[in-house]
Amino acid sequence: MGEKNPRWALGLLVALGWLGAHRFYLGRYASAVAQLALTALCAAVWIWGVSTARFAPYLLGPILFWLVRDGFWLFDYFREEESMDSRLSAFAQSQWDEQASVAAPKAQVAAAPIPAPLVQPAVAAALPADPPSKPATDSQTDKKALAIQMAQKHIGDALARRDVQTAHAEADTLIKYLVQRSRKPQSDPHLAMAYLLQGMTFYQTGQLDAARKKLQMGVHLGAAFAELAQPVQQAQLFLQRLRSPQMASAAAATPMLQPGQYPLLMPSQDWAQALALCEQTIALRQAGKDGDVPDLAQHHLHAMEIAQHLGDKNRQRVHGQALLALAAPEGAAVPEPMRRQALERLGDLCQSDEDHQAATAHYAQALALVNVRSSGGNAAAEALALCELLQRMASSHAALGETALALQCWQRMALYLDSFDRLDQQGQPMSDPEAVSGMLADYAAFAIRHQPTRVKPLVQQALRIQQRSCRGYSLAAARAYEVFADFLAAHGQTDARRSYLKKALLLVQICDPDNSAHLQQLKTVIREAA
């Protein structure tokens, strides 16, 4: 697309925006043609339509609204472009300085001005390899490639110092930048590479479900590009490892590990041995009586997580109650986030056993420990945790037939989600837009019976969030389409329902192609609707 001047784009919007000139200038040809066609239709109705001329103002309104919206869109577009340009310039200069300081004075200054990123050896295996270099066709392609190199470098640095939040933020920023500048996501190798990088970042930080989704999307988009053969093959290897835990690296499951080193087994999903070593660690800490209560509580929390993967409810309950017993006599010795996580998991256990009264009690205790007024970036994470707890409480109240209490929980959750949405529109990205959209879709599913007028706005809000974050290519968007299809089914709109189910099926095929059960379920429902 090349470098674009914001003044030219704004001038074209003001002077010839009704013809879509600014969108043609930015390479958004499909939307530009739609804008031009809408203007031509309005003019034709106004000039040649005798009996239909009165409908011309109804077409003029959407055109004006579209142009006003494009003004805000151009502002965000070039603000993000300017921010990325400054970061890329600083990165290129730092790489130049690093190359010049390490290498021989003249021999390496004459080499490449922008060397490949230097990822630390400790994390290099966790990130996809650089795709083979390809002659750049324009400056925008150069910038995309350099943005990927910068993200690899920064993510590698963050993982080396165990800064998970920064690593995820770098991957999210790269995805957002490339999605906004990819006219055809399925034809952009840089976007495919960015999804592979984000998936490997999730894998390295232990978020295996998110890693599987992003790696599948990266493989789906990158399979068509020969220059991405190596990173796609690497991603497929890790996907195979995620699908078949027994194929994990034998080095990770070596018996030389000490009890306290059980977290090394968790990324490879060797849950049985990890739980055995974790419980040995807990026994050693209790026998030593070293008084490090937070450390012991952390091991109990890990044991709950591992037992959950094994499906061992009794061990989950035992370790959760042990953690709460540590907190009782020691007061504040056990950090509140650990107590909250234990209560939340105990509530989930009770809910799976259909003991909704006990689940509600655990969730209420966990809610009391959420501090949404904490300073810094932690406030958003706390607010998101509060929303997740309110969602669980609403499900428990609904199962008990307490519809009014469930509705209060959903409405309180929606207030926080609305604030996330507003901040995201103002340029402060959400920490987990897919989770936010999922909660909105669940609220819409509840509202089908109890608040029908709220269903459509909730679904639209969920889809808008996904459109901003990933162009709508996500399982959260698929979930929103499924919920709206259920809403249409409740109102007897069979044809429209089938249309939305097909959209959901397409997104599941793209984002989660290995979920054969979900795919078959959607296909069956579509056939029945026909």
DRENTOR-460617 format. One record per residue (C-alpha): residue number from 1; residue in one letter; x, y, z. Coordinates in Angstrom, 2 decimals. Each point is the difference from the previous one (the first is absolute). Example, Ala and Ser with C-alpha at 12.3 -4.5 7.8 and 13.67 -1.06 7.14 Angstrom:
     i   aa         u         v         w
     1    A     12.30     -4.50      7.80
     2    S      1.37      3.44     -0.66
***
This chain:
     i   aa         u         v         w
     1    M      0.00      0.00      0.00
     2    G      2.98      2.31      0.45
     3    E      0.37      2.99      2.27
     4    K     -3.15      2.10      0.23
     5    N     -0.22      3.63      0.98
     6    P     -2.64      0.73      2.68
     7    R     -0.59      3.49     -1.40
     8    W     -0.76     -1.39     -3.44
     9    A     -2.36     -2.57      1.51
    10    L     -1.81      2.62      2.09
    11    G     -0.19      2.39     -2.95
    12    L     -1.51     -2.69     -2.20
    13    L     -2.51     -0.83      2.74
    14    V     -1.12      3.64      0.27
    15    A     -0.03      0.72     -3.74
    16    L     -0.97     -3.29     -1.63
    17    G     -0.89     -2.28      2.88
    18    W     -3.48     -0.63     -1.37
    19    L      1.71     -1.65     -3.00
    20    G      2.16     -2.19      2.28
    21    A      3.18      1.75     -1.20
    22    H      1.74     -0.28      3.38
    23    R     -0.65     -3.74      0.09
    24    F      1.28     -0.43     -3.55
    25    Y      3.12      1.92      1.10
    26    L      0.55     -2.36      2.95
    27    G     -0.57     -3.11     -2.12
    28    R     -3.38     -0.93      1.54
    29    Y     -1.50     -0.68     -3.40
    30    A     -2.99     -2.14      1.01
    31    S     -1.37      2.51      2.52
    32    A      0.89      2.89     -2.34
    33    V     -2.07     -1.53     -2.80
    34    A     -2.87     -0.56      2.45
    35    Q      0.20      3.64      1.08
    36    L      0.05      1.18     -3.61
    37    A     -2.93     -2.27     -0.91
    38    L     -2.07      1.27      2.93
    39    T      0.64      3.61     -1.05
    40    A     -0.86     -0.79     -3.63
    41    L     -3.22     -1.69      1.09
    42    C     -0.96      2.99      2.12
    43    A      0.66      2.39     -2.89
    44    A     -1.94     -2.18     -2.46
    45    V     -3.01     -0.19      2.30
    46    W      0.12      3.75      0.56
    47    I      0.41      1.05     -3.66
    48    W     -1.89     -2.58     -2.06
    49    G     -2.37     -1.48      2.53
    50    V     -3.35      1.71     -0.26
    51    S     -2.04     -1.97      2.45
    52    T      3.03     -1.22      2.00
    53    A      1.80      3.35      0.40
    54    R     -1.38      0.35      3.50
    55    F      2.13     -2.99      1.09
    56    A      3.29      1.73     -0.92
    57    P      0.47      1.60      3.47
    58    Y     -0.16     -3.48      1.54
    59    L      3.08     -0.93     -2.06
    60    L      1.73      3.32      0.69
    61    G     -0.09     -0.62      3.76
    62    P      2.10     -3.20     -0.09
    63    I      2.48      1.66     -2.37
    64    L      0.55      2.93      2.39
    65    F      0.26     -2.33      2.99
    66    W      2.56     -2.13     -1.86
    67    L      2.10      3.08     -0.83
    68    V     -0.03      1.22      3.62
    69    R      1.01     -3.45      1.17
    70    D      2.79     -0.06     -2.58
    71    G      1.39      3.17      1.55
    72    F      0.51     -1.79      3.34
    73    W      1.28     -3.08     -1.84
    74    L      2.67      2.04     -1.82
    75    F      1.10      1.57      3.27
    76    D      0.47     -3.41      1.67
    77    Y      1.60     -1.45     -3.14
    78    F      2.73      2.61     -0.30
    79    R      0.51      0.32      3.76
    80    E      0.81     -3.70      0.18
    81    E      2.13      0.33     -3.15
    82    E      1.99      2.84      1.57
    83    S      0.48     -1.92      3.24
    84    M      1.21     -3.09     -1.86
    85    D      2.31      2.10     -2.21
    86    S      1.72      1.49      3.05
    87    R      0.40     -3.41      1.60
    88    L      1.36     -1.53     -3.19
    89    S      2.45      2.87     -0.45
    90    A      1.30     -0.39      3.56
    91    F      0.24     -3.77     -0.46
    92    A      1.92      0.27     -3.26
    93    Q      2.40      2.52      1.56
    94    S      0.58     -2.20      3.06
    95    Q      0.69     -3.01     -2.21
    96    W      2.44      2.07     -2.05
    97    D      1.80      1.15      3.16
    98    E      0.10     -3.53      1.39
    99    Q      1.37     -1.39     -3.25
   100    A      2.61      2.73     -0.27
   101    S      1.19     -0.38      3.61
   102    V      0.44     -3.78     -0.17
   103    A      1.41     -0.51     -3.50
   104    A      3.12      1.30     -1.67
   105    P     -0.20      3.72     -0.75
   106    K     -0.13     -0.08     -3.78
   107    A     -0.81     -3.53     -1.01
   108    Q     -3.42     -0.07      1.63
   109    V     -1.01      3.59     -0.47
   110    A     -0.05     -0.77     -3.71
   111    A     -2.29     -2.96      0.61
   112    A     -3.78      0.08      0.44
   113    P     -1.17      3.26      1.66
   114    I     -2.79     -1.84      1.80
   115    P      1.34     -3.31      1.36
   116    A     -2.20     -2.87      1.02
   117    P     -1.30      0.18      3.58
   118    L      2.12     -1.63      2.65
   119    V     -2.31     -2.23      2.02
   120    Q      1.45     -1.41      3.21
   121    P      1.00     -3.67     -0.25
   122    A     -2.25     -0.86      2.95
   123    V     -3.14      0.99     -1.86
   124    A      1.02     -0.36     -3.64
   125    A     -1.52     -3.49     -0.19
   126    A     -3.34      1.38      1.19
   127    L     -0.38      2.46     -2.87
   128    P     -0.50     -0.79     -3.69
   129    A      3.04      0.37     -2.18
   130    D      0.24      3.00     -2.30
   131    P     -1.50     -0.67     -3.44
   132    P      2.50      0.05     -2.86
   133    S      0.74      3.50     -1.14
   134    K     -1.82      1.11     -3.11
   135    P      0.64      3.06     -2.15
   136    A     -2.19      2.79      1.28
   137    T     -2.48      1.45     -2.45
   138    D     -0.75      3.25      1.85
   139    S      0.75      1.87      3.19
   140    Q     -3.15     -1.32      1.68
   141    T      1.22     -3.58     -0.47
   142    D      3.35      1.02      1.47
   143    K     -1.77      1.48      3.01
   144    K     -2.08     -3.12      0.56
   145    A      3.09     -2.20     -0.11
   146    L      1.89      2.32      2.36
   147    A     -3.01      0.10      2.35
   148    I      0.12     -3.81      0.21
   149    Q      3.74      0.10      0.72
   150    M     -0.53      2.60      2.72
   151    A     -2.80     -2.03      1.60
   152    Q      2.18     -3.13     -0.01
   153    K      2.82      1.88      1.70
   154    H     -2.21      1.61      2.64
   155    I     -1.95     -3.20      0.70
   156    G      3.26     -1.91      0.35
   157    D      1.33      2.59      2.46
   158    A     -3.26     -0.05      1.99
   159    L     -0.08     -3.80      0.22
   160    A      3.64     -0.05      1.08
   161    R     -0.82      2.19      3.00
   162    R     -3.36     -1.78      0.57
   163    D     -2.07      3.09     -0.82
   164    V     -3.07     -1.78     -1.35
   165    Q     -2.19      3.10     -0.22
   166    T      2.47      1.87     -2.22
   167    A      0.45     -3.02     -2.27
   168    H     -3.76     -0.29     -0.54
   169    A     -0.34      3.77     -0.52
   170    E      2.69     -0.04     -2.70
   171    A     -1.72     -2.87     -1.83
   172    D     -3.42      1.70      0.25
   173    T      1.40      3.31     -1.29
   174    L      1.57     -1.73     -3.00
   175    I     -3.26     -1.81     -0.86
   176    K     -2.03      3.19      0.27
   177    Y      2.45      1.94     -2.18
   178    L      0.10     -2.64     -2.73
   179    V     -3.75     -0.70      0.04
   180    Q     -0.75      3.67     -0.56
   181    R      2.39      0.14     -2.95
   182    S     -0.93     -3.29     -1.68
   183    R     -2.65      0.49     -2.64
   184    K     -0.22     -3.78     -0.51
   185    P      1.04     -1.84      3.20
   186    Q      0.04     -3.34     -1.79
   187    S      2.59      1.36     -2.49
   188    D      2.42      1.65      2.43
   189    P      2.97     -2.16      1.07
   190    H      1.00      2.57      2.62
   191    L     -3.33     -0.38      1.79
   192    A      0.35     -3.79     -0.09
   193    M      3.48      0.33      1.51
   194    A     -1.37      2.29      2.72
   195    Y     -2.63     -2.59      1.00
   196    L      2.71     -2.68      0.13
   197    L      2.12      2.25      2.22
   198    Q     -2.93      0.73      2.31
   199    G     -0.86     -3.70      0.24
   200    M      3.56     -0.91      0.94
   201    T      0.01      2.78      2.61
   202    F     -3.13     -1.46      1.57
   203    Y      1.58     -3.46     -0.10
   204    Q      3.17      1.21      1.74
   205    T     -2.02      1.70      2.77
   206    G     -2.13     -3.09      0.65
   207    Q     -3.30      1.25     -1.48
   208    L     -0.47     -3.12     -2.08
   209    D     -3.63      0.46     -1.09
   210    A      0.72      3.47     -1.37
   211    A      3.21     -1.30     -1.57
   212    R     -1.92     -2.72     -1.84
   213    K     -2.50      2.49     -1.46
   214    K      2.61      2.48     -1.20
   215    L      2.31     -2.67     -1.39
   216    Q     -2.88     -1.55     -1.93
   217    M     -0.89      3.39     -1.45
   218    G      3.64      0.65     -0.91
   219    V      0.34     -3.40     -1.68
   220    H     -3.27      0.51     -1.87
   221    L      1.10      3.40     -1.35
   222    G      3.67     -0.87     -0.53
   223    A     -0.38     -3.33     -1.79
   224    A     -0.36      1.76     -3.36
   225    F      3.37      1.78      0.21
   226    A      3.20     -1.86     -0.87
   227    E      2.16      2.46      1.97
   228    L     -1.87     -0.98      3.18
   229    A      0.59     -3.73     -0.41
   230    Q      2.48     -0.20      2.89
   231    P     -2.02      1.93      2.64
   232    V     -3.20     -1.78     -1.07
   233    Q      1.72     -3.38      0.38
   234    Q      1.27      1.05      3.43
   235    A     -3.52      1.08      1.01
   236    Q     -1.46     -3.30     -1.23
   237    L      2.53     -1.83      2.16
   238    F     -1.15      1.87      3.10
   239    L     -3.66     -0.50     -0.94
   240    Q      0.67     -3.72     -0.25
   241    R      1.59      0.15      3.43
   242    L     -3.02      1.84      1.39
   243    R     -2.42     -2.55     -1.48
   244    S      2.06     -3.00      1.20
   245    P      1.56      0.70      3.40
   246    Q      1.76     -3.36     -0.06
   247    M      2.10      1.26     -2.93
   248    A      1.50      2.82      2.09
   249    S      3.73      0.21      0.24
   250    A      1.47     -2.77      2.08
   251    A      2.53      2.44      1.35
   252    A     -2.76      1.87      1.79
   253    A     -1.11     -3.17      1.80
   254    T      3.40     -1.19      1.08
   255    P      0.06     -1.61      3.47
   256    M      2.98      2.19      0.92
   257    L     -2.40      2.82      0.90
   258    Q     -0.23      0.95      3.66
   259    P     -3.44      0.36      1.66
   260    G      0.14      3.80     -0.10
   261    Q      0.61     -0.06     -3.76
   262    Y     -3.43     -1.40     -0.88
   263    P     -1.02      3.24     -1.88
   264    L      2.39     -1.12     -2.76
   265    L     -2.37     -2.91     -0.70
   266    M     -3.13      2.15     -0.32
   267    P      0.65      1.47     -3.50
   268    S      0.47     -3.54     -1.34
   269    Q     -3.27     -1.09      1.71
   270    D      1.58     -2.83      1.95
   271    W     -2.63      0.53      2.69
   272    A      0.35     -3.29      1.88
   273    Q      3.70      0.39      0.76
   274    A     -0.42      3.73      0.61
   275    L     -2.66     -0.66      2.66
   276    A      2.17     -2.63      1.70
   277    L      2.97      2.37      0.19
   278    C     -2.24      2.90      1.08
   279    E     -1.42     -2.00      2.90
   280    Q      3.52     -1.08      0.96
   281    T      0.97      3.67      0.08
   282    I     -2.96      0.81      2.25
   283    A      0.90     -2.86      2.37
   284    L      3.62      1.20      0.20
   285    R     -1.10      3.58      0.73
   286    Q     -2.38     -1.14      2.71
   287    A      2.63     -2.29      1.58
   288    G      2.61      2.75     -0.04
   289    K     -2.37      2.53      1.62
   290    D      1.99      2.85     -1.51
   291    G     -2.94      2.39      0.45
   292    D     -0.15      1.12     -3.64
   293    V     -3.79     -0.05     -0.18
   294    P     -0.40      1.78     -3.37
   295    D      2.39     -2.49     -1.63
   296    L     -1.94     -2.96      1.43
   297    A     -3.29      1.58     -1.14
   298    Q      1.39      0.37     -3.52
   299    H      0.83     -3.71     -0.12
   300    H     -3.55     -0.86      1.15
   301    L     -1.34      2.23     -2.78
   302    H      2.17     -1.75     -2.56
   303    A     -1.19     -3.36      1.30
   304    M     -3.62      1.11     -0.53
   305    E      0.79      1.00     -3.59
   306    I      1.79     -3.27     -0.78
   307    A     -2.74     -2.09      1.62
   308    Q     -2.57      1.87     -2.08
   309    H      1.78     -1.09     -3.19
   310    L      0.00     -3.57      1.32
   311    G     -3.71      0.21      0.84
   312    D      0.69     -0.89      3.65
   313    K     -2.66      1.97      1.87
   314    N      0.87     -1.43      3.43
   315    R      3.60      1.21     -0.19
   316    Q     -1.14      3.39     -1.24
   317    R     -2.30      0.33      2.99
   318    V      2.64     -1.21      2.47
   319    H      2.64      2.47     -1.17
   320    G     -2.48      2.87     -0.20
   321    Q     -1.19     -0.57      3.56
   322    A      3.64     -0.31      1.15
   323    L      0.78      3.38     -1.55
   324    L     -2.98      1.63      1.73
   325    A      1.03     -1.65      3.28
   326    L      3.41      1.66     -0.36
   327    A     -1.68      3.37     -0.43
   328    A     -2.26     -0.33      3.04
   329    P      2.55      0.12      2.85
   330    E      2.62      2.01     -1.85
   331    G     -2.28      2.86     -1.04
   332    A      1.59      1.93     -2.84
   333    A      2.96     -2.39     -0.37
   334    V     -1.69     -1.66     -2.99
   335    P     -0.37      2.61     -2.78
   336    E     -3.57      0.86     -0.92
   337    P      0.38     -0.98     -3.69
   338    M      0.94     -3.55      1.04
   339    R     -2.96     -0.28      2.38
   340    R     -2.28      1.36     -2.70
   341    Q      1.20     -2.53     -2.59
   342    A     -0.46     -2.85      2.47
   343    L     -3.55      1.13      0.82
   344    E     -0.80      0.39     -3.69
   345    R      1.18     -3.52     -0.81
   346    L     -1.85     -1.45      2.97
   347    G     -3.12      1.76     -1.27
   348    D      0.53     -1.52     -3.44
   349    L      0.27     -3.43      1.62
   350    C     -3.27      0.49      1.85
   351    Q     -1.68      1.24     -3.15
   352    S      1.17     -3.07     -1.95
   353    D     -1.50     -2.15      2.79
   354    E     -3.23      2.06     -0.30
   355    D      0.41      1.29      3.56
   356    H     -0.90      3.52     -1.11
   357    Q     -0.66      1.30      3.51
   358    A      3.56     -0.77      1.10
   359    A      1.36      1.31     -3.31
   360    T     -1.76      3.32      0.53
   361    A      1.46      0.26      3.51
   362    H      3.55     -0.59     -1.29
   363    Y     -0.43      2.52     -2.80
   364    A     -1.34      2.60      2.44
   365    Q      3.08     -0.45      2.22
   366    A      2.26      0.31     -3.04
   367    L     -1.78      3.20     -1.10
   368    A      0.76      1.58      3.36
   369    L      3.72     -0.45     -0.72
   370    V     -0.01      1.75     -3.40
   371    N      1.51      3.49      0.16
   372    V     -1.09      1.88     -3.12
   373    R      1.44      3.26      1.37
   374    S      3.60     -1.19     -0.12
   375    S      2.37      2.36     -1.73
   376    G      1.80     -0.51     -3.31
   377    G     -0.73     -2.59     -2.64
   378    N     -1.12     -2.47      2.66
   379    A     -3.36      1.76      0.31
   380    A     -1.14     -1.27     -3.41
   381    A      1.00     -3.58      0.88
   382    E     -1.88      0.24      3.30
   383    A     -3.09      1.36     -1.73
   384    L      0.13     -2.83     -2.53
   385    A      0.30     -2.54      2.84
   386    L     -3.01      1.63      1.66
   387    C     -2.02     -0.38     -3.22
   388    E      0.91     -3.68     -0.26
   389    L     -1.11     -0.59      3.59
   390    L     -3.27      1.86     -0.61
   391    Q     -0.58     -2.19     -3.05
   392    R      0.49     -3.14      2.11
   393    M     -2.29      1.33      2.74
   394    A     -2.68      0.82     -2.55
   395    S      0.12     -3.58     -1.30
   396    S     -0.34     -1.37      3.54
   397    H     -2.94      2.29      0.81
   398    A     -1.70     -0.95     -3.28
   399    A      0.45     -3.71      0.79
   400    L     -1.65      0.61      3.40
   401    G     -2.92      1.78     -1.67
   402    E      1.04      3.37      1.47
   403    T     -0.54      1.94     -3.22
   404    A     -0.02      3.46      1.61
   405    L      3.36     -0.57      1.71
   406    A      1.46     -1.43     -3.21
   407    L     -1.19      3.05     -1.92
   408    Q      1.66      2.30      2.55
   409    C      3.31     -1.81     -0.50
   410    W     -0.25      0.24     -3.80
   411    Q     -0.89      3.70      0.11
   412    R      2.86      0.79      2.38
   413    M      2.40     -1.92     -2.26
   414    A     -1.29      1.86     -3.07
   415    L      0.89      3.37      1.60
   416    Y      3.65     -1.03      0.27
   417    L      0.03     -1.44     -3.52
   418    D     -1.45      3.25     -1.36
   419    S      2.85      1.91      1.65
   420    F      2.53     -2.38     -1.63
   421    D     -1.66      0.64     -3.36
   422    R      0.13      3.79      0.40
   423    L      3.66     -0.04      1.01
   424    D      0.81     -2.27     -2.94
   425    Q     -1.66      2.46     -2.39
   426    Q      2.15      2.76      1.52
   427    G      3.22     -1.88     -0.77
   428    Q      0.56     -1.97      3.23
   429    P     -0.06     -3.64     -1.19
   430    M     -1.77     -2.70      2.00
   431    S      2.13     -2.62      1.69
   432    D     -2.25     -2.85     -1.23
   433    P     -2.57      1.10     -2.61
   434    E     -1.00     -3.60     -0.75
   435    A     -0.97     -0.59      3.65
   436    V     -1.98      3.27      0.08
   437    S     -1.90     -0.93     -3.15
   438    G     -0.65     -3.48      1.38
   439    M     -1.54      1.44      3.16
   440    L     -2.20      2.32     -2.06
   441    A     -1.17     -2.98     -2.07
   442    D     -0.81     -1.98      3.15
   443    Y     -2.01      2.94      1.33
   444    A     -1.86      0.10     -3.33
   445    A     -0.75     -3.73      0.31
   446    F     -1.52      0.63      3.44
   447    A     -1.91      3.03     -1.30
   448    I     -1.79     -2.02     -2.72
   449    R     -2.57     -1.10      2.59
   450    H      0.17      2.81      2.55
   451    Q      0.99      3.18     -1.91
   452    P     -0.69     -0.51     -3.73
   453    T      0.57      3.66     -0.83
   454    R      3.60     -0.24      1.28
   455    V      1.04     -2.92     -2.21
   456    K      0.75      1.85     -3.23
   457    P      1.98      2.90      1.62
   458    L      2.10     -2.48      2.00
   459    V      0.81     -2.12     -3.07
   460    Q      0.83      3.10     -2.04
   461    Q      2.32      1.26      2.74
   462    A      1.78     -3.36      0.17
   463    L      0.50     -0.03     -3.78
   464    R      1.26      3.61     -0.05
   465    I      2.66     -0.85      2.57
   466    Q      1.15     -2.99     -2.05
   467    Q     -0.03      2.07     -3.18
   468    R      2.37      2.52      1.58
   469    S      2.31     -2.60      1.52
   470    C      0.26     -2.65     -2.74
   471    R     -2.30      0.96     -2.89
   472    G     -2.64     -2.35      1.41
   473    Y      2.04     -3.18     -0.53
   474    S     -0.46     -1.60      3.44
   475    L     -1.97     -2.64      1.89
   476    A     -1.57      2.78      2.07
   477    A     -1.56      1.41     -3.16
   478    A     -1.21     -3.50     -0.92
   479    R     -1.59     -0.31      3.45
   480    A     -1.78      3.35     -0.48
   481    Y     -1.42     -1.14     -3.35
   482    E     -1.23     -3.27      1.58
   483    V     -1.76      1.87      2.81
   484    F     -1.70      2.35     -2.44
   485    A     -1.06     -3.01     -2.08
   486    D     -1.65     -1.46      3.12
   487    F     -1.75      3.34      0.53
   488    L     -1.31     -0.04     -3.57
   489    A     -1.15     -3.60      0.44
   490    A     -2.02      1.06      3.04
   491    H     -1.78      2.54     -2.23
   492    G     -0.58     -2.40     -2.90
   493    Q      2.43      1.66     -2.45
   494    T      1.36     -3.22     -1.48
   495    D      1.73      1.38     -3.10
   496    A      1.84      2.71      1.90
   497    R      0.97     -2.52      2.66
   498    R      1.56     -2.29     -2.60
   499    S      2.00      2.92     -1.41
   500    Y      1.55      0.80      3.40
   501    L      0.71     -3.65      0.69
   502    K      1.94     -0.18     -3.27
   503    K      2.08      3.00      1.09
   504    A      0.74     -1.74      3.29
   505    L      0.95     -3.19     -1.84
   506    L      2.43      1.88     -2.26
   507    L      1.75      1.62      2.97
   508    V      0.30     -3.30      1.86
   509    Q      1.47     -1.62     -3.13
   510    I      2.62      2.78     -0.12
   511    C      0.80      0.43      3.70
   512    D     -0.54     -3.51      1.41
   513    P      0.08     -2.51     -2.88
   514    D      0.90     -2.92      2.28
   515    N     -3.18      0.31      2.08
   516    S     -1.92     -2.59     -1.99
   517    A     -2.78     -0.29      2.60
   518    H     -0.83      3.71     -0.20
   519    L      0.20      0.00     -3.79
   520    Q     -2.29     -3.02     -0.28
   521    Q     -2.47      1.53      2.44
   522    L     -0.22      3.21     -2.06
   523    K     -0.40     -1.92     -3.26
   524    T     -2.79     -2.09      1.53
   525    V     -1.85      3.08      1.26
   526    I      0.32      1.67     -3.43
   527    R     -1.44     -3.07     -1.73
   528    E     -2.88     -0.16      2.46
   529    A     -0.70      3.72     -0.50
   530    A     -0.18     -0.56     -3.76
***
